[in-house]
Structures are given as structure tokens and as C-alpha cells.
């Protein structure tokens, strides 16, 4: 392999390791009315050490936030009606 390619690959892998370390123990509130379709993505995040809390509606998310508002990221999926 080309030494430039290997050097770039090394830089990319180091950056990815830093990103994964940064994500570890972060928390996501994921709002989606069909959480079953997200199972694979949720498993990937969990494998990276990300804690995910699911809400099936905006009202449900609001209820969760009344008792737990320490999230690093909110993700809102597409809704059939909300």
C-alpha cells in the first residue's frame, strides 16, 4: 500500500477513536413514532456506549423531560401524525 494512504488511514482511525471516546456515556433522547424501524441504528449507538431513551411522541418526550433533562442530543424522526 501507498505510504500516503497508510498515513491518511492512520489519521482517520485516530480521529474515529477520539470521536467514539467522546460519544461514550453520552445520552440521546430519540423521538420517533415508529421506534422499531430504528433498531439497527440504536444498537450501533449502544455498541458505541451511547445511552438512548426513546419517546414515541412529542408529548411523551415532554413527560420524560419533566423528570430527566440531562441529554446531550435530541433526535426527532418523521411522524405520521403528531
Beta strands, then each sheet from edge to edge (+ up, - down):
strand 1: 27-31
strand 2: 51-55
strand 3: 73-76
sheet 1: 2+ 1+ 3+
end
